[in-house]
Amino acid sequence: MPLPRHSDTFTLGSRTVKRLGYGAMQLAGPGVFGPPKDHATALTVLRTAIASGVNHIDTSDFYGPHVTNRLIREALAPYPDDLVIVTKIGARRGEDKSWNPAFSRDELTHAVHDNLRNLGLDVLEVVNLRVMFSPHGAAEGSIEAPLTVLADLQRQGLVRHIGLSNVTPTQVAEGQKICPIVCVQNHYNVAHRGDDALIDSLARDGIAYVPYFPLGGFTPLQSSTLSEVAQRLDATPMQVAIAWLLQRAPNMLLIPGTSSMTHLHENLAAAKLQLPDDAIRALNAIAAPVGAASVTSV
Ligand SMILES: NC(=O)c1ccc[n+]([C@@H]2O[C@H](COP(=O)([O-])OP(=O)(O)OC[C@H]3O[C@@H](n4cnc5c(N)ncnc54)[C@H](OP(=O)(O)O)[C@@H]3O)[C@@H](O)[C@H]2O)c1
């Protein structure tokens, strides 16, 4: 007998959000730098996402920099009551479009105030500390100093909840000793499964896992298995990639990014796609699972 589907909502801090949200990074210009290629379309994408029921948007002031936050404010303020905007701090952009760590107390404090101003908010609902110890992904190192600064900003009432991004399980455990962690945002998708064990342990603790690059990011996923399953289910490969993530774990919150109205409609429609068990088994075989349970049919 098939197991029941996961709920289409999950807890994020003190709010309940739909598990299919929207990531705003793709709205900035090429290289996530400068203005969008089409300002009017960027506003329409944001407004359509909200009108379609999305109530979780992921952003950062280092997209542009400042571009996506200002677009979100222009398109959506005054914000709907149920909308949760999640931002992140811990990086700054160079003139050459580079991404640089920005972890000092001064930089983190400025980043929170920049996000508040550019989003037009009095308090940020969720702020992720984006860790940057290595340009190649999550890498070990203590996060105590920057997370203590963010926890201080939370105590000042500027930040309601704190999450972590680009972190190892050891850093998540370290972070949880410093302050409550409501979400973890790491690189994960059907072909990149290093966080399998972490996802399951966060699910047991009721903590949201938010994969970045759910569709492969700057090099969108390509896989004959994805294409075959998509063809069989009369869907697109990206819809299958989204559906696989939604069925992977109940605490998985999706933020696929797009600057295209066509892709936005396609991605949102994936919430209705239920993958049969044999399709999930085929998709599970795209990448070797790392750590704990991977084969799940809910
Ligand atoms: N914490 C971090 O370090 C971190 C890092 C990266 C991203 N993020 C967050 O995660 C979100 C998601 O990541 P992402 O946007 O980089 O990557 P993604 O969602 O994996 O993929 C986005 C790419 O896929 C394309 N795409 C989207 N929908 C498609 C569809 N239906 N068919 C074909 N192509 C499609 C987009 O191009 P089009 O614009 O042409 O649709 C874009 O090139 C970001 O928006 C950002 O908020 C966080």
The ligand as an SDF file (V2000), in Angstrom:
LIG
                    3D

 48 52  0  0  0  0  0  0  0  0999 V2000
   22.8220   29.6740    0.5430 N   0  0  0  0  0  0  0  0  0  0  0  0
   23.5170   29.6970   -0.5650 C   0  0  0  0  0  0  0  0  0  0  0  0
   24.7360   29.6780   -0.5530 O   0  0  0  0  0  0  0  0  0  0  0  0
   22.7950   29.7550   -1.8750 C   0  0  0  0  0  0  0  0  0  0  0  0
   23.4970   29.5280   -3.0610 C   0  0  0  0  0  0  0  0  0  0  0  0
   22.8000   29.5620   -4.2510 C   0  0  0  0  0  0  0  0  0  0  0  0
   21.4410   29.8080   -4.2620 C   0  0  0  0  0  0  0  0  0  0  0  0
   20.7730   30.0410   -3.0900 N   0  0  0  0  0  0  0  0  0  0  0  0
   19.3030   30.2640   -3.0690 C   0  0  0  0  0  0  0  0  0  0  0  0
   18.7090   29.1030   -3.6300 O   0  0  0  0  0  0  0  0  0  0  0  0
   17.8090   29.4800   -4.6650 C   0  0  0  0  0  0  0  0  0  0  0  0
   17.7620   28.3730   -5.7060 C   0  0  0  0  0  0  0  0  0  0  0  0
   19.0240   28.2240   -6.3160 O   0  0  0  0  0  0  0  0  0  0  0  0
   19.3520   28.7270   -7.7870 P   0  0  0  0  0  0  0  0  0  0  0  0
   18.3040   29.6700   -8.2630 O   0  0  0  0  0  0  0  0  0  0  0  0
   20.7480   29.2060   -7.7900 O   0  0  0  0  0  0  0  0  0  0  0  0
   19.3650   27.3900   -8.5870 O   0  0  0  0  0  0  0  0  0  0  0  0
   18.2160   26.3760   -9.1060 P   0  0  0  0  0  0  0  0  0  0  0  0
   16.9070   26.7370   -8.5110 O   0  0  0  0  0  0  0  0  0  0  0  0
   18.7710   25.0390   -8.9140 O   0  0  0  0  0  0  0  0  0  0  0  0
   18.2310   26.6200  -10.6760 O   0  0  0  0  0  0  0  0  0  0  0  0
   18.0610   27.8590  -11.2480 C   0  0  0  0  0  0  0  0  0  0  0  0
   18.4570   27.7160  -12.7120 C   0  0  0  0  0  0  0  0  0  0  0  0
   17.5520   26.8120  -13.3470 O   0  0  0  0  0  0  0  0  0  0  0  0
   16.8420   27.4850  -14.3780 C   0  0  0  0  0  0  0  0  0  0  0  0
   15.4530   27.0090  -14.2780 N   0  0  0  0  0  0  0  0  0  0  0  0
   14.5570   27.2650  -13.2990 C   0  0  0  0  0  0  0  0  0  0  0  0
   13.4060   26.6320  -13.5470 N   0  0  0  0  0  0  0  0  0  0  0  0
   13.5680   25.9520  -14.7140 C   0  0  0  0  0  0  0  0  0  0  0  0
   12.7410   25.1260  -15.4890 C   0  0  0  0  0  0  0  0  0  0  0  0
   11.4890   24.8510  -15.1160 N   0  0  0  0  0  0  0  0  0  0  0  0
   13.2490   24.6060  -16.6440 N   0  0  0  0  0  0  0  0  0  0  0  0
   14.5050   24.8650  -17.0460 C   0  0  0  0  0  0  0  0  0  0  0  0
   15.3480   25.6590  -16.3400 N   0  0  0  0  0  0  0  0  0  0  0  0
   14.8860   26.2000  -15.1820 C   0  0  0  0  0  0  0  0  0  0  0  0
   16.9880   28.9510  -14.0890 C   0  0  0  0  0  0  0  0  0  0  0  0
   16.9920   29.7030  -15.2850 O   0  0  0  0  0  0  0  0  0  0  0  0
   15.7780   30.6960  -15.6880 P   0  0  0  0  0  0  0  0  0  0  0  0
   15.9630   31.9250  -14.8860 O   0  0  0  0  0  0  0  0  0  0  0  0
   15.9710   30.8810  -17.1420 O   0  0  0  0  0  0  0  0  0  0  0  0
   14.5110   29.9630  -15.3730 O   0  0  0  0  0  0  0  0  0  0  0  0
   18.3650   29.0070  -13.4420 C   0  0  0  0  0  0  0  0  0  0  0  0
   19.3580   29.0020  -14.4390 O   0  0  0  0  0  0  0  0  0  0  0  0
   18.3720   30.7990   -5.1700 C   0  0  0  0  0  0  0  0  0  0  0  0
   17.4200   31.5260   -5.8910 O   0  0  0  0  0  0  0  0  0  0  0  0
   18.8280   31.4390   -3.8950 C   0  0  0  0  0  0  0  0  0  0  0  0
   17.7430   32.1060   -3.2650 O   0  0  0  0  0  0  0  0  0  0  0  0
   21.4310   30.0070   -1.9060 C   0  0  0  0  0  0  0  0  0  0  0  0
  1  2  1  0
  2  3  2  0
  2  4  1  0
  4  5  1  0
  4 48  2  0
  5  6  2  0
  6  7  1  0
  7  8  2  0
  8  9  1  0
  8 48  1  0
  9 10  1  0
  9 46  1  0
 10 11  1  0
 11 12  1  0
 11 44  1  0
 12 13  1  0
 13 14  1  0
 14 15  2  0
 14 16  1  0
 14 17  1  0
 17 18  1  0
 18 19  2  0
 18 20  1  0
 18 21  1  0
 21 22  1  0
 22 23  1  0
 23 24  1  0
 23 42  1  0
 24 25  1  0
 25 26  1  0
 25 36  1  0
 26 27  1  0
 26 35  1  0
 27 28  2  0
 28 29  1  0
 29 30  1  0
 29 35  2  0
 30 31  1  0
 30 32  2  0
 32 33  1  0
 33 34  2  0
 34 35  1  0
 36 37  1  0
 36 42  1  0
 37 38  1  0
 38 39  2  0
 38 40  1  0
 38 41  1  0
 42 43  1  0
 44 45  1  0
 44 46  1  0
 46 47  1  0
M  CHG  2   8   1  16  -1
M  END
$$$$
